[in-house]
Amino acid sequence: MPLPETLSFAPWTEYTRFFTALFVIVDPFGAIPILLSLTAGYSHVQRARVARIAALSVAIVLLVVAVAGEPILRLMGASLASFRVGGGIVLMLMAISMLRAQHDYTRTTPVEQEASEGHTIAVVPLAIPLLAGPGAISTVIIEMHRSTAPMHVAGVVGIIILVCMLLWLVMRLAVPVGKRLGPIGLRITQRIFGLILTAIAVEVMANGLRELFPVLRGTI
């Protein structure tokens, strides 16, 4: 349920949950192998430019979604409750792929990766849909719906910017981070993120089901 407009902030745990969810969904560490493979043969300066453009693109997409996402849903006649359930299913599919260390086709396909050339890979497929994919978009829309208070909006926007700054930092250091963690370390990190995302997906779906079926509020 949305918070009253008179409230400035939701409980601080709501923002830590949103930050954790968005960071795990964007999964900058999981993007390192793809970034390195797409930028094979690039110089350090070129790879840094790709990281900068990708992080900026993700920030722009998520900020636009934060502002226009809910009005678009209303225009399409979709309820937020159904969007919660649908978004939760997408998050669950992503989590299962992360737990099994498999390629997540809800984000991007091998064809999309191979079709990119030059610095366009920073936008497609790296930023969209790999990083700012359906999971991240649905999470931002759901969080924005919790309150229309200016301070809440500012908090959500601030978290989006913070996550994108961390995303840029990880991608900027992709080569040393990738070497330090190694294939095994990256897979372990991905599975840990997948486990966290599983719990978040269940919570999102449960909240959506409560709204769609009020009778379940006393049993879920």
N, C-alpha and C positions, 0 to 999 in steps of 0.2 A: 504493500500500500504506500502511496506517496506520502511524504511528510508534509505537515501544514506549512503554508508559505511563510508563516510568522517565524518559523525556526530558521536560524542562521545556518547551523551545521547539523548534520546527522551525527549520531554517536561516532567517536573517533575510530572505533573498530570497523565501522562501515567503510571508512576511507582506506584503512590498512588492508581490508579485504579486497577492495576495488583495485588498489595498487598491486597487490599480490596476484590477483586474477589477471589483470591486464599484462603485467610483466611476464607471467607464465604463458599466457596465450600468445603474446608476440614472440616469445622464446628466442631471444637474440643468440643464445649459445647454440640452439638447434640450427640457426641460420648460418653459422660459421662455415660448415662444410660446403653448403650451397654457394655462399659468397666466394669462397676460395676457388671452387670449381668454375664458377661463372667468370671469375676475373683471372683465370690462369694466364700467365704471360703479361699481366698488367704490371706497370711500375708501382712503386710505393705511393707516389703522388696520385696516379690514376685510381688505385684502389681506395685511397682516402677520399677522393672525390665521389666515388660511387657510394661509399658509406654515408657521406654527408647528404647527398641527394636523396638516398633511400630513407634516412631518418627524417629529413624534412618532409618528404612526401607522406610518410606515415603520419606525422604530426598534422599535416594539412587535412588528410582524409578523416582522421579521427575527430579533429576539431569541427570540421564541417558536419560530420555525422552527429556530433554532440548538439549542434545548434539546430539542424534540420531533420534529424532522424525521426523524432516523434511526429512532427507535422506530416512527414511523408507516410508514416504508418496510418495516420488518421485519413489522409487522402486516399489511401488504398483500401480503407475499410477494415484494416487488421487491428485486432485488439492487442494491447501490450501483454495480456495474459497468454495469448496464443504465441506471441513472439517470444515470451520467456521459455515456453515449452520447446518451441522450435530451436531457439538459441541454445538451450540446454542440451538438446540432442546433438547439435553441431559440436558443442564443447565436448560432449561425451565421445563422439567419433574421433575428435582430435586427441583426446586423452588416451583412448585405446591405441591409436597409432603410435603415440609417444611411448606408452608402456611397452609396446611390442617392438619399438625402434624401427617402425616401418615408415615408408613415405606416406605423407598425409595428402590425399588427393582432394580434400576439401580446401586446401590452400593453393596448390599449383601442381600442374602435371609436368612430366618430363618433356612433353612437346613444347609447352610454354617456356621452359628453361632453355631448350635448344634453339628456339626461334629468336631469342633475344640477341642483339648485337650492340657493340659499343656501350656507351654510357646509358643507353635506354634500359639496360638491365637493372639500373638503380630504381626505376619506376615500375617496370614490368619485366620479370615477375617478382623481383625482390620485395619492393614495397607493397605492390598490389599484384596478386592476392596473398603472397607468402606471409608477410608481416601484418599488414592491415587487411586481414581476411574476414570471413563471416563471423568467426568467433570474437575477434576484437571489436568489430562493428556492433554486434548484438550486445556485448558487455557494456559498451559505452552508452547505447540507447537505454538499456535497462537501468543503469546507474543514474542517468540524467532524469529519468522519470520519477525518482524518489522524492524530489523536491524542486520547486521552481524558485526557491530563495536565492538571491544573488550570491550569497556567501557559499551556498552549496555548489552552484554553477562554477564559481571561482575555484572551489576545491577540486572539482572534477577536471576542469581545464588545467589546473596546476599539476595534477597527477599525470594527465596525458603528456604534458610537456616534460615532466620529470622522467617518465618511462622512455620517451623518445630520446632524451639526453643520454640515458643509460644505454639505450639501444645503439646510439651513435658511438658511444665510448667502446662498447664491446666489439662492434664491427670495425671501428678504427684500429683496434688491437687484435683483429682476427687472426693474424699470422702468429704472434707470440702466444695468444690464448690457445689457439688450436694446437700449437706445438707442446705447450705446457700440459694441457688436459689429455691430448692424444685421442685416438678413436674410442678407446675404452672409457676415458673420462667423460667425453661428450655424450656417449650413450648412457652412462650412469646419470649424468645431469638431466638428460632428456627423460629418463624413466622417473626420476624424482619429480620433475615438473609435471609429468603425466599423472602421477598419483595425486598431487595437489589439485590438478585440474579436474580429476574425477570427482573429488569431493565438492568442488565448486559447481560442477555441472549438475550433480544430484540436487544441490540446494536450489539452483536456478529453476530446474524442472519442478521441484516440489512446490516452490512459491507460485509458479505459473498454474499448476494443477489446483492449488488451493483457490486461486481466483476464478478459474474456469468452473470448478465444481465446489461450491461453498460447503457442501456436505462433508467434504474431506478435511475441513479445517480442524475438526475435533479428533481426527484419526491419523493425520500425517504429521 
